[in-house]
Amino acid sequence: MHFSRFMELALYDQLDGYYASNRASVGKEGDFFTSVSVGPVFGAVLASQFLEMWDRLGQPPDFQLIEQGGNDGRLACDILNALADTPLACARLTLIEPLAHLREKQSATLSDHDVRWIEGPEKLEGFQGIHFSNELFDALPFDILEARSGLWHELLVHADDEGFHFNRSCQTLADVPLPPRPDGFQVEIRRHQRELLQAVSNRLQRGFLLAIDYGMTHAELLAPHRSGGTLACYARHQRDAAPLENPGEKDITAHVDFTALARDATACGLHLEGYTDQHHFLVGASTPLLKSLEALPLTRSTLKILRSLRTLLHPETMGTQFKSILFSKNAALAKPLSGFQHAKNSDYLLDQRHAPISA
Ligand SMILES: C[S@@+](CC[C@H](N)C(=O)[O-])C[C@H]1O[C@@H](n2cnc3c(N)ncnc32)[C@H](O)[C@@H]1O
């Protein structure tokens, strides 16, 4: 089978999948942590970006927030708490969540808020507002390609009495126009992310799609020192590179190819507004939060906020590995949103002189 199918079963099988079976645990005590587990600061900064987006759209009254891949609902809760005394206090928030046990967790976390759920983006009604996600795209199933004699072959998963193995397909992939790489070079591709982007774009009448995740550009992923690809498995903060061992017991992930994401989103009718690392994003977007702290005495809780902010934007922790990418639909921005004011021009992601990656 394609590795993407194996990964879909290992992570999302209703009985034994890592995410579907309630084994996944995010946070300090869990398998891995995300910007959300650092504290409510991340949600507070996103809330101020959402206010800015709402303002740029002309303050529409029917503005909606849609989160996909929200895990236990913590980020949605942090955002809604931060919006409580703002004009977006009544904005409707919808969680796109196919897994029943996660809907239950989200419902407990968000018990003080009025939110609703749908199982997939195709169930969305036409909306004006923002689709946002943190670490969703890295969790989407991907396939693995390996270079051999100047061509690319897919690694397929085979099962026998001894377990699962990778076998290199003898067919070459003519439909994946990647540049040649030395024998054994591996790269991951997400063939199915375009379906998700198309479903959201079809229903987004006016507004934005904001995705935050770890990853890099296509060219960076194909750099000589990344010949082994970026696949990694996580369980209890231990990392390994053996996805075929103990499926269902650990997370399987690979860096997001932001070039492929930008090209897929553009092909789905979205317009690229900006791409930058979390360090630059937070430096640009955290001004309202820092201003709000100026009025407060320096207490333990304000110091905690500053420490969280430092963890999120420090180049050696989460500042450079994580990236933010913003797309618009029928809402092109005359000047960048504050989170992208320090970003370099991101048009190079769409430059067709570089080979497209999506199959
Ligand atoms: C790495 S976790 C990130 C959780 C959370 N956003 C955070 O930052 O802490 C990835 C999440 O994406 C979810 N996910 C993966 N594919 C999805 C899909 N097609 N629709 C909705 N959620 C999905 C998984 O169930 C999991 O909760």
The ligand as an ORCA input file, in Angstrom:
! r2SCAN-3c Opt
* xyz 0 1
  C       0.017     17.543     15.951
  S      -1.655     17.596     16.429
  C      -1.836     19.334     16.705
  C      -2.857     19.632     17.759
  C      -3.121     21.104     18.088
  N      -3.511     21.870     16.934
  C      -1.956     21.760     18.771
  O      -1.318     22.615     18.171
  O      -1.666     21.409     19.924
  C      -2.473     17.311     14.885
  C      -3.984     17.262     14.981
  O      -4.540     17.290     13.657
  C      -5.669     16.422     13.639
  N      -6.008     16.115     12.245
  C      -5.287     15.439     11.324
  N      -5.946     15.379     10.154
  C      -7.115     16.041     10.315
  C      -8.219     16.349      9.473
  N      -8.252     15.955      8.191
  N      -9.255     17.056      9.988
  C      -9.227     17.477     11.281
  N      -8.202     17.226     12.128
  C      -7.167     16.518     11.656
  C      -5.237     15.257     14.502
  O      -6.328     14.492     14.955
  C      -4.533     16.006     15.648
  O      -5.452     16.372     16.638
*
